Amino acid sequence: MIGQTVSGQVTKVAPIGAFVRVADCVEGLIRPEELPETPAVEGQALMVTILGVDLERHRIFLAAARGR
């Protein structure tokens, strides 16, 4: 799962980054430094790479896929 590139949809943009839905009831966070150069907007389709999963805290960390 880590390192996998998947498609998602931006659900919310906040000061801490953009939240992206990658599956039903599964959202992850792209931190600002991992966002693409163009600003993310709600509803935008985005290819993301899974950087890490914190099962204990139920969190997924994402990055915008490069070259897409």
C-alpha positions as CSV (number, residue, x, y, z in Angstrom):
1,M,0.0,0.0,0.0
2,I,2.8,2.5,0.8
3,G,4.3,3.8,-2.4
4,Q,1.1,3.0,-4.4
5,T,-0.3,5.7,-6.6
6,V,-4.1,6.0,-6.7
7,S,-6.7,8.4,-7.9
8,G,-8.6,10.5,-5.4
9,Q,-10.8,13.6,-5.1
10,V,-10.0,16.7,-3.0
11,T,-12.8,17.0,-0.3
12,K,-11.4,19.9,1.7
13,V,-8.6,22.4,1.5
14,A,-7.3,23.7,4.9
15,P,-4.2,25.5,6.2
16,I,-2.7,22.1,7.1
17,G,-3.1,20.8,3.6
18,A,-5.7,19.1,1.4
19,F,-7.9,16.2,2.3
20,V,-8.3,13.6,-0.5
21,R,-10.8,10.8,-0.6
22,V,-9.1,7.7,-2.1
23,A,-11.8,5.2,-1.4
24,D,-15.3,5.0,0.2
25,C,-14.9,6.4,3.7
26,V,-11.1,6.7,3.3
27,E,-9.5,10.1,3.3
28,G,-5.9,11.1,3.6
29,L,-4.0,14.3,4.0
30,I,-1.6,16.0,1.6
31,R,0.6,18.4,3.6
32,P,1.3,21.8,1.9
33,E,4.8,20.8,1.0
34,E,3.5,17.7,-0.8
35,L,0.9,19.6,-2.9
36,P,1.3,20.3,-6.6
37,E,2.5,23.7,-7.7
38,T,-1.0,24.7,-8.7
39,P,-3.4,25.1,-5.8
40,A,-5.7,22.2,-5.0
41,V,-9.4,23.0,-5.1
42,E,-12.4,21.1,-3.6
43,G,-13.8,18.5,-6.1
44,Q,-10.5,18.3,-8.0
45,A,-9.5,14.8,-9.2
46,L,-5.9,14.2,-8.3
47,M,-3.4,11.3,-8.5
48,V,-1.7,10.7,-5.2
49,T,1.0,8.5,-3.8
50,I,0.5,6.9,-0.4
51,L,3.5,8.0,1.8
52,G,2.4,6.4,5.1
53,V,-0.3,4.8,7.2
54,D,-0.8,5.3,10.9
55,L,-3.2,2.5,11.9
56,E,-3.3,3.5,15.5
57,R,-4.5,7.1,14.7
58,H,-6.4,6.1,11.6
59,R,-4.5,8.4,9.3
60,I,-3.1,8.2,5.8
61,F,-0.4,10.5,4.6
62,L,-0.4,11.4,0.9
63,A,1.6,13.3,-1.7
64,A,0.5,14.6,-5.1
65,A,1.9,12.1,-7.6
66,R,4.8,13.6,-9.6
67,G,4.6,13.8,-13.4
68,R,0.8,13.6,-13.5
